[in-house]
């Protein structure tokens, strides 16, 4: 019998989000990245953090989903 994975400690949990825009569209704004992180914090049941001190962005990465091309950004808080 396989045991369930332990829950992540709230002290170590951080938000992580993927933001996709149509290929060639402008880079999302910092506010859009923060909104995506806030949504992930809510999914993780972490307390809201109105002033995210630092976040990091990787991308854009070109991806194709269902025949549509996107630029994908990965954003995480520090």
N, C-alpha and C positions, 0 to 999 in steps of 0.2 A: 504494500500500500504506500502510495506516495504522499508525503506530507505537504501541506500548503506552504508556500514561501512566507517567511516572516514579513510583517508590514514594515515599510520604511519609517524610520524615526522622523518625527516632525522636525527635529532639529537639523536633519540632513536633507530633507526633501526640498527640492527646488523645482520651479516650473520650467517646462520645456515645451516649445510649440513649433509647428511647421506652418509657415505662411506661404501660400501659393498665389501667384498672380499670372495673368496671361503672358505668354512669351513676349518679351520686349517691352512690357509695361514698366512704368517707373517703379523704383524700389519702394516698398512700403515705408510709411513714415514711422518715426519713433513711437508716436501715439498708437499706430496700428500694431506695432510689435508689443507695446505695453498691454494693449487690450487683449492680444492673444495670450500673453503670459497671465493676465488676470483671469481669463477663462480657464486656463489650465490649473491655476491655483484653486479655483472653485471646484473643478473636477477632483482634485487631490484632497479637497476639504481642508486646505490650508487657510489660515487667516488672511484677509485682504492685506495687501501691502501697497498703500496708495502712492508711495514714492519709491519705486524700484531704484535703488542706488546705482546699480550697474547691470547691464545685460550685454550679451555678446550675440553677434549675428554672423553666421556662415552662409555663404552663397553669393550670388544665385547659382543654383544647380539646375541644369536643363533636364526636365522630365517630360514624359508623354504618358497621359492617362486617357484611356478610352479614345485614342486618336487625337486628343487635344494636347497642344504643347504648352507647358508652363515653366516659369522660373520659380524655383522653390528656395525658400530661406529657412534656416533653422535658427531659432532664437532661444536663448536660455538665460536665466538670471544667475547672478553671482551671489 
